[in-house]
């Protein structure tokens, strides 16, 4: 009888010991995951309250003064999203008050940023992998509060760029590109796909993508293929109507030379700049040439763009392309050239019904319909003479000067 009474006690002690071991094991695994997971290497500091947008620009002011500046080497152009402005440098993405530049939220990882852009009303931060050879850790951030949204792992290589249009964003690199929808689910893979699920689904996996443009639900790619004497223009459907690794091709046509640059695509057109002498070649939806127009730009400026994406801006009615020293306006639908402005530092941006274009002396106020400079607002850039990419957040004008973001506000003294 005594032995029978002792058995349950021994069993309980054994069960408690097993349970304790299991708990310790779970805790150890959780701690180990916490120390090595991406979340452990991330510091996210959301904003305390919603931000405030600066006043709307009703008129172009008589002058601008510098409001603030911050390092932003990971933004090829100013990132304006939500009520504020986003800067990105090193491993940190920072949401700032547009008027004062004060940080409102931040997102930091233990690896460098490849690039940062905006799409679907979100800030898109693309980080490098641990060894730096891939740009394949993409996070969506709320532009107002900095809270984290969806994440994805595109397989783009070093030197990647982001471009967004409507409900699609493309992450592109020289040999591979991938499009994603607003929940960051992949809708298209094109080029040298890493470990494809099915072989032989890519038409030209050995080609280099020298120029990419996204717009109106269409994706254009200029490809340089080793077996072909000239570049090739390919138009794709990026909206995920089929399997992601099986591209839906609208058309693919050879061009007349190498060194072409894809400027823009619209609903029915695609416009490519050809070198020597510079000409704008326009294609319809079937890949048939419908225009070949000479351009007033230096021959030496017609080449594949840095990062594979042309320097452009739009105001809804026109596309503005910057060649390197000249801003060329194109009709937004037909993509035919309308006018050319010489001696510019970037494509410009819409502001209070005008087009503001950076020039050496400051900011040229341009009639967007005729391309006529109405006046020039002096801006002292302190010796900086490189490209200037503009954007506006309300009345605040933003200049991307190389790796630095500079905010200008209307001068209240005028």
C-alpha positions as a Markdown table, in Angstrom:
| # | Residue | x | y | z |
|---|---|---|---|---|
| 1 | Unk | 0.0 | 0.0 | 0.0 |
| 2 | Unk | 2.9 | 2.4 | 0.8 |
| 3 | Unk | 4.5 | 1.7 | -2.5 |
| 4 | Unk | 1.2 | 2.5 | -4.3 |
| 5 | Unk | 0.9 | 5.8 | -2.5 |
| 6 | Unk | 4.5 | 6.8 | -3.5 |
| 7 | Unk | 4.1 | 6.2 | -7.2 |
| 8 | Unk | 1.9 | 9.2 | -8.0 |
| 9 | Unk | 4.3 | 11.5 | -6.2 |
| 10 | Unk | 7.3 | 10.2 | -8.2 |
| 11 | Unk | 5.3 | 10.6 | -11.4 |
| 12 | Unk | 4.4 | 14.2 | -10.5 |
| 13 | Unk | 8.0 | 15.0 | -9.8 |
| 14 | Unk | 9.0 | 13.4 | -13.1 |
| 15 | Unk | 6.3 | 15.3 | -15.0 |
| 16 | Unk | 7.3 | 18.6 | -13.4 |
| 17 | Unk | 10.9 | 18.0 | -14.4 |
| 18 | Unk | 9.9 | 17.3 | -18.0 |
| 19 | Unk | 7.7 | 20.3 | -18.1 |
| 20 | Unk | 10.4 | 22.5 | -16.7 |
| 21 | Unk | 12.9 | 21.2 | -19.3 |
| 22 | Unk | 10.4 | 21.9 | -22.1 |
| 23 | Unk | 9.8 | 25.4 | -20.8 |
| 24 | Unk | 13.6 | 26.1 | -20.7 |
| 25 | Unk | 14.0 | 24.7 | -24.2 |
| 26 | Unk | 11.3 | 26.9 | -25.5 |
| 27 | Unk | 12.7 | 30.0 | -23.8 |
| 28 | Unk | 16.2 | 29.2 | -25.1 |
| 29 | Unk | 14.9 | 28.8 | -28.7 |
| 30 | Unk | 12.9 | 32.1 | -28.4 |
| 31 | Unk | 16.0 | 33.9 | -27.0 |
| 32 | Unk | 18.2 | 32.5 | -29.8 |
| 33 | Unk | 15.7 | 33.5 | -32.5 |
| 34 | Unk | 15.3 | 36.9 | -30.9 |
| 35 | Unk | 19.0 | 37.5 | -31.0 |
| 36 | Unk | 19.4 | 36.4 | -34.6 |
| 37 | Unk | 16.1 | 37.3 | -36.3 |
| 38 | Unk | 15.7 | 40.5 | -38.4 |
| 39 | Unk | 13.4 | 41.9 | -35.8 |
| 40 | Unk | 16.3 | 41.8 | -33.2 |
| 41 | Unk | 18.5 | 43.7 | -35.6 |
| 42 | Unk | 15.8 | 46.4 | -36.2 |
| 43 | Unk | 15.1 | 49.5 | -34.2 |
| 44 | Unk | 11.7 | 51.1 | -35.0 |
| 45 | Unk | 10.7 | 54.3 | -33.2 |
| 46 | Unk | 7.2 | 55.4 | -34.4 |
| 47 | Unk | 5.9 | 58.9 | -34.1 |
| 48 | Unk | 4.0 | 59.9 | -31.0 |
| 49 | Unk | 1.2 | 61.6 | -33.0 |
| 50 | Unk | 0.1 | 62.3 | -36.6 |
| 51 | Unk | 2.1 | 64.9 | -38.4 |
| 52 | Unk | 0.9 | 68.2 | -39.9 |
| 53 | Unk | 1.3 | 69.0 | -43.6 |
| 54 | Unk | 2.7 | 72.4 | -44.6 |
| 55 | Unk | 0.4 | 75.0 | -46.1 |
| 56 | Unk | -0.5 | 74.4 | -49.8 |
| 57 | Unk | 1.5 | 76.5 | -52.2 |
| 58 | Unk | -1.0 | 79.0 | -53.7 |
| 59 | Unk | 1.6 | 81.1 | -55.6 |
| 60 | Unk | 5.3 | 80.8 | -56.5 |
| 61 | Unk | 7.1 | 83.1 | -53.9 |
| 62 | Unk | 9.4 | 85.9 | -54.7 |
| 63 | Unk | 12.2 | 84.0 | -52.9 |
| 64 | Unk | 13.2 | 80.9 | -51.0 |
| 65 | Unk | 15.3 | 80.5 | -47.9 |
| 66 | Unk | 16.9 | 77.3 | -46.6 |
| 67 | Unk | 14.8 | 75.7 | -43.8 |
| 68 | Unk | 16.9 | 72.6 | -43.0 |
| 69 | Unk | 19.1 | 70.0 | -44.5 |
| 70 | Unk | 20.0 | 66.4 | -43.7 |
| 71 | Unk | 22.1 | 63.6 | -45.2 |
| 72 | Unk | 20.1 | 61.3 | -47.5 |
| 73 | Unk | 22.4 | 59.3 | -49.7 |
| 74 | Unk | 19.9 | 56.4 | -50.2 |
| 75 | Unk | 17.2 | 58.6 | -51.9 |
| 76 | Unk | 17.9 | 59.2 | -55.6 |
| 77 | Unk | 15.3 | 61.9 | -55.4 |
| 78 | Unk | 13.3 | 63.5 | -52.6 |
| 79 | Unk | 10.8 | 61.1 | -51.0 |
| 80 | Unk | 7.5 | 62.9 | -50.2 |
| 81 | Unk | 4.8 | 60.7 | -48.7 |
| 82 | Unk | 2.1 | 61.4 | -46.1 |
| 83 | Unk | 2.4 | 64.8 | -44.4 |
| 84 | Unk | 6.1 | 65.0 | -44.3 |
| 85 | Unk | 9.4 | 64.2 | -45.9 |
| 86 | Unk | 11.6 | 61.1 | -45.6 |
| 87 | Unk | 15.4 | 61.1 | -45.6 |
| 88 | Unk | 17.5 | 57.9 | -45.7 |
| 89 | Unk | 21.2 | 57.5 | -45.1 |
| 90 | Unk | 23.5 | 54.6 | -44.1 |
| 91 | Unk | 21.2 | 52.2 | -42.3 |
| 92 | Unk | 18.5 | 54.7 | -41.1 |
| 93 | Unk | 15.2 | 55.9 | -42.6 |
| 94 | Unk | 13.8 | 59.0 | -40.9 |
| 95 | Unk | 10.4 | 60.6 | -41.3 |
| 96 | Unk | 10.7 | 64.4 | -40.8 |
| 97 | Unk | 8.4 | 67.4 | -40.4 |
| 98 | Unk | 8.5 | 69.0 | -43.8 |
| 99 | Unk | 8.7 | 72.6 | -42.4 |
| 100 | Unk | 11.3 | 72.2 | -39.7 |
| 101 | Unk | 13.1 | 69.0 | -40.6 |
| 102 | Unk | 12.6 | 67.7 | -37.0 |
| 103 | Unk | 12.7 | 63.8 | -36.9 |
| 104 | Unk | 9.3 | 62.4 | -36.1 |
| 105 | Unk | 10.0 | 58.6 | -36.6 |
| 106 | Unk | 12.9 | 56.4 | -37.5 |
| 107 | Unk | 13.5 | 52.9 | -38.8 |
| 108 | Unk | 17.1 | 51.4 | -38.5 |
| 109 | Unk | 18.6 | 48.1 | -39.3 |
| 110 | Unk | 22.1 | 46.7 | -38.8 |
| 111 | Unk | 22.8 | 46.7 | -42.6 |
| 112 | Unk | 23.0 | 49.4 | -45.2 |
| 113 | Unk | 20.2 | 50.7 | -47.3 |
| 114 | Unk | 20.2 | 50.0 | -51.0 |
| 115 | Unk | 17.6 | 52.6 | -51.8 |
| 116 | Unk | 14.4 | 54.2 | -50.5 |
| 117 | Unk | 11.3 | 55.3 | -52.5 |
| 118 | Unk | 7.6 | 55.8 | -52.2 |
| 119 | Unk | 4.6 | 53.8 | -53.5 |
| 120 | Unk | 1.0 | 52.9 | -52.7 |
| 121 | Unk | 1.1 | 55.7 | -50.1 |
| 122 | Unk | 3.9 | 53.9 | -48.2 |
| 123 | Unk | 7.6 | 54.5 | -47.8 |
| 124 | Unk | 9.6 | 51.6 | -49.3 |
| 125 | Unk | 12.9 | 50.8 | -47.7 |
| 126 | Unk | 15.2 | 48.3 | -49.5 |
| 127 | Unk | 18.0 | 46.9 | -47.5 |
| 128 | Unk | 21.1 | 44.9 | -48.5 |
| 129 | Unk | 21.7 | 41.3 | -47.3 |
| 130 | Unk | 24.3 | 40.6 | -44.7 |
| 131 | Unk | 27.0 | 40.1 | -47.3 |
| 132 | Unk | 26.0 | 43.1 | -49.3 |
| 133 | Unk | 25.7 | 41.3 | -52.6 |
| 134 | Unk | 21.9 | 41.5 | -52.8 |
| 135 | Unk | 19.2 | 44.1 | -52.2 |
| 136 | Unk | 16.5 | 41.8 | -51.0 |
| 137 | Unk | 15.0 | 42.9 | -47.8 |
| 138 | Unk | 12.1 | 45.3 | -48.5 |
| 139 | Unk | 9.9 | 46.9 | -45.8 |
| 140 | Unk | 6.9 | 49.1 | -46.2 |
| 141 | Unk | 6.6 | 51.9 | -43.6 |
| 142 | Unk | 3.6 | 54.2 | -42.8 |
| 143 | Unk | 4.8 | 57.6 | -43.9 |
| 144 | Unk | 3.0 | 59.5 | -41.1 |
| 145 | Unk | 3.8 | 57.3 | -38.1 |
| 146 | Unk | 6.6 | 55.1 | -39.3 |
| 147 | Unk | 4.9 | 51.9 | -38.2 |
| 148 | Unk | 5.8 | 48.8 | -40.2 |
| 149 | Unk | 3.7 | 47.3 | -42.8 |
| 150 | Unk | 4.2 | 44.3 | -45.2 |
| 151 | Unk | 7.7 | 43.0 | -46.0 |
| 152 | Unk | 9.1 | 41.1 | -49.0 |
| 153 | Unk | 12.4 | 39.5 | -50.2 |
| 154 | Unk | 12.9 | 40.4 | -53.9 |
| 155 | Unk | 16.0 | 38.9 | -55.5 |
| 156 | Unk | 17.5 | 42.1 | -57.0 |
| 157 | Unk | 21.2 | 42.6 | -57.0 |
| 158 | Unk | 23.4 | 45.4 | -55.9 |
| 159 | Unk | 22.7 | 48.8 | -57.4 |
| 160 | Unk | 18.9 | 48.2 | -57.2 |
| 161 | Unk | 16.4 | 51.0 | -57.7 |
| 162 | Unk | 12.7 | 51.4 | -56.9 |
| 163 | Unk | 10.1 | 52.9 | -59.1 |
| 164 | Unk | 6.3 | 53.0 | -58.5 |
| 165 | Unk | 3.2 | 53.7 | -60.5 |
| 166 | Unk | -0.4 | 53.2 | -59.4 |
| 167 | Unk | -0.6 | 49.9 | -57.6 |
| 168 | Unk | 2.7 | 48.5 | -58.8 |
| 169 | Unk | 6.3 | 49.0 | -57.7 |
| 170 | Unk | 9.3 | 47.6 | -59.6 |
| 171 | Unk | 12.6 | 46.7 | -57.9 |
| 172 | Unk | 15.2 | 46.6 | -60.7 |
| 173 | Unk | 18.9 | 45.7 | -61.0 |
| 174 | Unk | 21.1 | 45.2 | -64.1 |
| 175 | Unk | 20.2 | 41.5 | -64.8 |
| 176 | Unk | 16.9 | 41.1 | -62.9 |
| 177 | Unk | 13.7 | 42.9 | -62.0 |
| 178 | Unk | 10.7 | 42.1 | -59.9 |
| 179 | Unk | 7.3 | 43.9 | -59.6 |
| 180 | Unk | 5.2 | 43.8 | -56.5 |
| 181 | Unk | 1.7 | 44.9 | -55.7 |
| 182 | Unk | 0.6 | 47.0 | -52.6 |
| 183 | Unk | 0.8 | 44.0 | -50.2 |
| 184 | Unk | 4.3 | 43.3 | -51.5 |
| 185 | Unk | 3.4 | 40.1 | -53.2 |
| 186 | Unk | 5.5 | 39.5 | -56.3 |
| 187 | Unk | 3.5 | 39.8 | -59.6 |
| 188 | Unk | 6.3 | 39.5 | -62.1 |
| 189 | Unk | 9.9 | 38.2 | -62.3 |
| 190 | Unk | 12.0 | 39.0 | -65.4 |
| 191 | Unk | 15.6 | 38.3 | -66.3 |
| 192 | Unk | 18.1 | 36.1 | -64.5 |
| 193 | Unk | 15.7 | 34.5 | -62.0 |
| 194 | Unk | 17.5 | 32.9 | -59.1 |
| 195 | Unk | 16.5 | 29.2 | -58.7 |
| 196 | Unk | 13.4 | 29.3 | -61.0 |
| 197 | Unk | 10.6 | 27.0 | -60.1 |
| 198 | Unk | 10.2 | 26.1 | -63.7 |
| 199 | Unk | 13.0 | 26.3 | -66.3 |
| 200 | Unk | 12.8 | 28.0 | -69.7 |
| 201 | Unk | 10.1 | 30.5 | -68.7 |
| 202 | Unk | 12.3 | 33.6 | -69.2 |
| 203 | Unk | 12.8 | 34.7 | -72.8 |
| 204 | Unk | 16.2 | 36.4 | -72.4 |
| 205 | Unk | 17.8 | 35.6 | -69.0 |
| 206 | Unk | 21.3 | 36.4 | -70.2 |
| 207 | Unk | 20.6 | 40.1 | -71.2 |
| 208 | Unk | 21.4 | 43.2 | -69.3 |
| 209 | Unk | 18.6 | 45.7 | -68.4 |
| 210 | Unk | 20.1 | 49.1 | -69.2 |
| 211 | Unk | 16.9 | 51.2 | -68.9 |
| 212 | Unk | 13.6 | 50.7 | -67.2 |
| 213 | Unk | 10.3 | 52.7 | -67.0 |
| 214 | Unk | 7.0 | 52.0 | -65.4 |
| 215 | Unk | 3.7 | 53.7 | -66.1 |
| 216 | Unk | 0.0 | 53.3 | -67.0 |
| 217 | Unk | 0.0 | 49.6 | -66.0 |
| 218 | Unk | 2.9 | 48.8 | -68.3 |
| 219 | Unk | 6.6 | 48.1 | -67.8 |
| 220 | Unk | 9.2 | 48.9 | -70.4 |
| 221 | Unk | 12.8 | 47.5 | -70.5 |
| 222 | Unk | 15.7 | 48.2 | -72.8 |
| 223 | Unk | 17.8 | 45.1 | -73.0 |
| 224 | Unk | 21.4 | 44.6 | -74.1 |
| 225 | Unk | 21.8 | 41.0 | -75.2 |
| 226 | Unk | 25.1 | 39.4 | -76.0 |
| 227 | Unk | 23.9 | 37.6 | -79.1 |
| 228 | Unk | 22.3 | 40.8 | -80.7 |
| 229 | Unk | 24.1 | 43.7 | -82.3 |
| 230 | Unk | 21.6 | 46.4 | -81.0 |
| 231 | Unk | 19.5 | 47.0 | -78.0 |
| 232 | Unk | 16.0 | 45.6 | -77.7 |
| 233 | Unk | 12.8 | 47.3 | -76.3 |
| 234 | Unk | 10.5 | 44.9 | -74.4 |
| 235 | Unk | 7.1 | 45.9 | -73.0 |
| 236 | Unk | 5.7 | 43.8 | -70.2 |
| 237 | Unk | 2.5 | 43.5 | -68.1 |
| 238 | Unk | 3.4 | 43.8 | -64.4 |
| 239 | Unk | 0.0 | 43.4 | -62.9 |
| 240 | Unk | 0.2 | 39.7 | -62.2 |
| 241 | Unk | -2.3 | 38.4 | -64.7 |
| 242 | Unk | -0.4 | 35.1 | -65.0 |
| 243 | Unk | 2.3 | 33.2 | -63.1 |
| 244 | Unk | 4.9 | 35.6 | -61.7 |
| 245 | Unk | 7.8 | 33.7 | -63.3 |
| 246 | Unk | 6.1 | 33.6 | -66.7 |
| 247 | Unk | 6.3 | 37.2 | -68.1 |
| 248 | Unk | 3.4 | 38.5 | -70.1 |
| 249 | Unk | 5.1 | 40.3 | -73.1 |
| 250 | Unk | 3.2 | 42.9 | -75.1 |
| 251 | Unk | 5.9 | 43.2 | -77.6 |
| 252 | Unk | 9.7 | 42.9 | -77.9 |
| 253 | Unk | 11.4 | 44.7 | -80.9 |
| 254 | Unk | 15.1 | 45.3 | -81.8 |
| 255 | Unk | 16.3 | 48.9 | -81.9 |
| 256 | Unk | 18.7 | 50.4 | -84.4 |
| 257 | Unk | 21.7 | 50.8 | -82.1 |
| 258 | Unk | 23.1 | 50.3 | -78.6 |
| 259 | Unk | 23.1 | 52.9 | -75.9 |
| 260 | Unk | 19.4 | 53.7 | -76.0 |
| 261 | Unk | 17.5 | 55.2 | -73.1 |
| 262 | Unk | 13.8 | 54.5 | -72.3 |
| 263 | Unk | 12.3 | 57.8 | -71.2 |
| 264 | Unk | 8.7 | 56.9 | -70.5 |
| 265 | Unk | 5.7 | 54.6 | -71.2 |
| 266 | Unk | 2.1 | 55.7 | -71.4 |
| 267 | Unk | -1.2 | 53.9 | -72.1 |
| 268 | Unk | -0.5 | 53.6 | -75.8 |
| 269 | Unk | 3.1 | 54.7 | -76.3 |
| 270 | Unk | 6.7 | 54.0 | -75.3 |
| 271 | Unk | 9.4 | 56.6 | -76.0 |
| 272 | Unk | 13.1 | 55.7 | -76.4 |
| 273 | Unk | 16.0 | 58.2 | -76.9 |
| 274 | Unk | 18.5 | 56.9 | -79.5 |
| 275 | Unk | 22.1 | 58.2 | -79.7 |
| 276 | Unk | 24.0 | 59.8 | -82.6 |
| 277 | Unk | 22.3 | 62.1 | -83.6 |
| 278 | Unk | 19.8 | 62.1 | -80.6 |
| 279 | Unk | 16.3 | 61.1 | -81.7 |
| 280 | Unk | 13.2 | 60.2 | -79.9 |
| 281 | Unk | 11.7 | 57.0 | -81.2 |
| 282 | Unk | 8.0 | 56.4 | -80.3 |
| 283 | Unk | 6.3 | 53.0 | -80.4 |
| 284 | Unk | 2.6 | 52.1 | -80.2 |
| 285 | Unk | 1.2 | 49.1 | -78.3 |
| 286 | Unk | 2.0 | 46.7 | -81.1 |
| 287 | Unk | 5.7 | 47.7 | -81.1 |
| 288 | Unk | 5.3 | 49.6 | -84.4 |
| 289 | Unk | 7.3 | 52.9 | -84.7 |
| 290 | Unk | 4.9 | 55.8 | -85.0 |
| 291 | Unk | 7.4 | 58.6 | -84.6 |
| 292 | Unk | 11.1 | 59.4 | -85.0 |
| 293 | Unk | 11.9 | 63.0 | -83.9 |
| 294 | Unk | 15.2 | 64.8 | -83.6 |
| 295 | Unk | 16.1 | 66.2 | -80.2 |
| 296 | Unk | 18.0 | 69.3 | -79.2 |
| 297 | Unk | 20.3 | 67.6 | -76.7 |
| 298 | Unk | 24.0 | 67.0 | -76.8 |
| 299 | Unk | 25.0 | 63.7 | -78.3 |
| 300 | Unk | 27.2 | 62.8 | -75.4 |
| 301 | Unk | 24.2 | 62.9 | -73.0 |
| 302 | Unk | 22.3 | 60.1 | -74.7 |
| 303 | Unk | 23.3 | 56.9 | -72.9 |
| 304 | Unk | 21.8 | 54.4 | -70.5 |
| 305 | Unk | 20.8 | 56.2 | -67.3 |
| 306 | Unk | 22.6 | 55.8 | -64.0 |
| 307 | Unk | 20.8 | 53.2 | -62.0 |
| 308 | Unk | 18.8 | 52.2 | -65.1 |
| 309 | Unk | 16.0 | 54.8 | -64.5 |
| 310 | Unk | 15.8 | 58.1 | -66.3 |
| 311 | Unk | 15.6 | 61.4 | -64.5 |
| 312 | Unk | 12.0 | 62.4 | -65.1 |
| 313 | Unk | 9.1 | 64.2 | -63.4 |
| 314 | Unk | 5.4 | 64.7 | -64.3 |
| 315 | Unk | 2.6 | 67.1 | -63.6 |
| 316 | Unk | -0.1 | 64.8 | -65.0 |
| 317 | Unk | -0.2 | 66.6 | -68.4 |
| 318 | Unk | 3.5 | 66.3 | -69.3 |
| 319 | Unk | 6.5 | 64.2 | -68.7 |
| 320 | Unk | 9.8 | 66.2 | -68.1 |
| 321 | Unk | 13.0 | 64.3 | -69.0 |
| 322 | Unk | 16.4 | 65.6 | -68.0 |
| 323 | Unk | 19.2 | 64.7 | -70.4 |
| 324 | Unk | 22.0 | 65.9 | -68.2 |
| 325 | Unk | 22.0 | 69.6 | -69.2 |
| 326 | Unk | 18.5 | 70.1 | -70.7 |
| 327 | Unk | 14.9 | 69.6 | -69.7 |
| 328 | Unk | 12.7 | 68.2 | -72.4 |
| 329 | Unk | 8.9 | 68.3 | -72.0 |
| 330 | Unk | 6.8 | 65.4 | -73.6 |
| 331 | Unk | 3.1 | 65.1 | -74.0 |
| 332 | Unk | 2.0 | 62.7 | -71.3 |
| 333 | Unk | -0.1 | 60.5 | -73.6 |
| 334 | Unk | 1.5 | 60.7 | -77.0 |
| 335 | Unk | 5.0 | 61.2 | -75.6 |
| 336 | Unk | 5.9 | 63.6 | -78.4 |
| 337 | Unk | 8.4 | 66.4 | -77.5 |
| 338 | Unk | 6.8 | 69.8 | -76.8 |
| 339 | Unk | 9.8 | 72.1 | -75.9 |
| 340 | Unk | 13.4 | 72.0 | -74.6 |
| 341 | Unk | 15.0 | 74.2 | -71.9 |
| 342 | Unk | 18.8 | 74.4 | -71.9 |
| 343 | Unk | 21.3 | 74.7 | -69.1 |
| 344 | Unk | 19.2 | 73.0 | -66.4 |
| 345 | Unk | 20.3 | 70.8 | -63.5 |
| 346 | Unk | 17.3 | 68.5 | -63.3 |
| 347 | Unk | 13.8 | 67.8 | -64.7 |
| 348 | Unk | 12.0 | 70.1 | -62.3 |
| 349 | Unk | 8.7 | 69.8 | -60.3 |
| 350 | Unk | 5.2 | 71.2 | -60.4 |
| 351 | Unk | 4.6 | 74.0 | -57.9 |
| 352 | Unk | 1.5 | 76.3 | -57.7 |
| 353 | Unk | 0.6 | 75.8 | -61.3 |
| 354 | Unk | 4.1 | 76.5 | -62.6 |
| 355 | Unk | 7.1 | 74.3 | -63.3 |
| 356 | Unk | 10.1 | 75.0 | -61.1 |
| 357 | Unk | 13.4 | 73.9 | -62.8 |
| 358 | Unk | 16.8 | 73.9 | -61.1 |
| 359 | Unk | 19.4 | 76.0 | -62.8 |
| 360 | Unk | 22.9 | 77.2 | -61.8 |
| 361 | Unk | 21.6 | 80.6 | -60.6 |
| 362 | Unk | 18.7 | 79.0 | -58.6 |
| 363 | Unk | 15.2 | 78.1 | -59.5 |
| 364 | Unk | 13.7 | 78.9 | -62.9 |
| 365 | Unk | 10.0 | 79.5 | -62.9 |
| 366 | Unk | 8.7 | 78.1 | -66.2 |
| 367 | Unk | 5.4 | 78.1 | -68.0 |
| 368 | Unk | 4.8 | 74.4 | -68.3 |
| 369 | Unk | 2.8 | 74.7 | -71.5 |
| 370 | Unk | 5.2 | 76.9 | -73.6 |
| 371 | Unk | 8.5 | 76.2 | -71.8 |
| 372 | Unk | 9.2 | 79.9 | -71.3 |
| 373 | Unk | 11.2 | 81.0 | -68.3 |
| 374 | Unk | 9.2 | 83.7 | -66.5 |
| 375 | Unk | 11.8 | 84.6 | -63.9 |
| 376 | Unk | 14.6 | 83.0 | -61.9 |
| 377 | Unk | 14.6 | 82.8 | -58.1 |
| 378 | Unk | 18.2 | 83.0 | -56.7 |
| 379 | Unk | 19.3 | 80.1 | -54.6 |
| 380 | Unk | 22.8 | 79.8 | -53.1 |
| 381 | Unk | 23.9 | 76.2 | -53.2 |
| 382 | Unk | 27.3 | 76.9 | -51.7 |
| 383 | Unk | 29.4 | 75.7 | -54.6 |
| 384 | Unk | 27.4 | 72.6 | -55.3 |
| 385 | Unk | 26.9 | 72.4 | -59.1 |
| 386 | Unk | 25.8 | 68.8 | -59.7 |
| 387 | Unk | 22.3 | 67.4 | -60.5 |
| 388 | Unk | 19.4 | 68.7 | -58.5 |
| 389 | Unk | 16.2 | 66.6 | -58.2 |
| 390 | Unk | 13.2 | 68.6 | -57.0 |
| 391 | Unk | 10.0 | 67.8 | -55.2 |
| 392 | Unk | 7.4 | 69.8 | -53.3 |
| 393 | Unk | 5.6 | 69.1 | -50.0 |
| 394 | Unk | 3.0 | 71.9 | -49.8 |
| 395 | Unk | 4.9 | 75.2 | -49.9 |
| 396 | Unk | 8.2 | 73.5 | -49.0 |
| 397 | Unk | 10.5 | 72.9 | -52.0 |
| 398 | Unk | 13.0 | 70.0 | -51.6 |
| 399 | Unk | 16.3 | 69.7 | -53.4 |
| 400 | Unk | 18.2 | 66.4 | -53.6 |
| 401 | Unk | 21.8 | 67.6 | -54.0 |
| 402 | Unk | 23.9 | 64.4 | -54.3 |
| 403 | Unk | 23.7 | 62.7 | -51.0 |
| 404 | Unk | 22.1 | 65.6 | -49.2 |
| 405 | Unk | 18.5 | 66.7 | -48.9 |
| 406 | Unk | 17.9 | 70.5 | -48.6 |
| 407 | Unk | 14.5 | 72.0 | -47.8 |
| 408 | Unk | 13.6 | 75.5 | -49.0 |
| 409 | Unk | 10.6 | 77.5 | -47.6 |
| 410 | Unk | 9.1 | 80.7 | -49.0 |
| 411 | Unk | 11.0 | 83.8 | -47.8 |
| 412 | Unk | 8.6 | 85.7 | -45.6 |
| 413 | Unk | 10.6 | 88.9 | -46.1 |
| 414 | Unk | 9.5 | 89.2 | -49.7 |
